[in-house]
Amino acid sequence: MDTIGDMLTIIRNGYLSKKKTVVVPFSRMKKELARIFQKEGYLDQVQENEKKTRNSKVKILTLTLRYNDGSPVLSGVKRV
């Protein structure tokens, strides 16, 4: 299972759908990758939150996408 690829797909689909925020399951690797995207200007905000499920709490990352005059600042992402 490619969790980083899944994260990139969620971000790409969020931009295509013109969403303000997207949610990805938490991992330390994804958190650091999101912070790099934020530092480079591709994301506005990265928040670590908890989501309640039926029996427990699960950590998630809420990523605020950045747009420039209504256009996504990130036009293409792929994992190499």
C-alpha positions in Angstrom: 0.0 0.0 0.0 1.4 3.4 -1.1 0.3 5.8 1.7 2.3 8.7 0.3 0.9 8.2 -3.2 -2.6 8.1 -1.6 -1.9 11.4 0.1 -0.7 13.0 -3.1 -3.9 11.8 -4.8 -6.1 13.3 -2.1 -4.3 16.6 -2.5 -4.5 16.5 -6.3 -8.2 15.6 -6.2 -8.9 18.4 -3.6 -7.4 20.9 -6.0 -9.4 19.6 -8.9 -12.6 19.8 -6.9 -11.6 23.3 -5.7 -11.9 22.3 -2.1 -10.6 24.5 0.7 -9.3 21.7 2.9 -8.6 18.0 2.6 -8.2 15.3 5.3 -5.6 12.6 5.2 -4.8 9.8 7.7 -2.0 10.8 10.1 1.6 9.5 9.9 4.8 11.2 10.9 6.1 10.9 7.3 3.0 12.5 5.9 3.1 15.3 8.5 6.7 16.2 7.5 5.9 16.0 3.8 2.9 18.3 4.3 5.1 20.7 6.3 7.6 20.8 3.4 4.7 21.6 1.0 3.6 24.3 3.4 7.2 25.8 3.6 7.5 25.7 -0.2 4.1 27.6 -0.6 1.9 24.8 -1.9 -0.3 24.5 1.3 -1.6 27.3 3.5 -1.9 25.3 6.7 -1.2 21.9 8.2 -3.2 20.8 11.3 -2.9 17.6 13.3 -6.3 16.7 14.7 -8.2 13.8 16.1 -11.4 12.3 14.6 -13.8 10.4 16.8 -14.9 7.0 15.5 -17.3 4.6 17.2 -14.9 3.2 19.6 -11.8 5.3 19.5 -10.0 8.4 18.3 -7.9 8.5 15.1 -5.3 11.1 14.3 -5.7 12.9 11.0 -4.0 15.8 9.1 -6.2 18.6 7.8 -4.5 20.4 4.9 -5.6 23.8 3.8 -5.0 24.1 0.0 -3.6 27.3 -1.4 -5.0 29.1 -4.5 -3.7 32.0 -6.4 -6.6 34.1 -7.9 -8.8 31.0 -7.9 -6.2 28.8 -9.6 -4.5 26.0 -7.7 -0.8 26.8 -6.9 0.0 23.1 -7.4 -0.9 22.0 -10.9 0.6 18.5 -11.0 2.0 16.1 -8.5 3.4 12.7 -9.0 5.6 10.3 -7.0 8.9 9.3 -8.5 
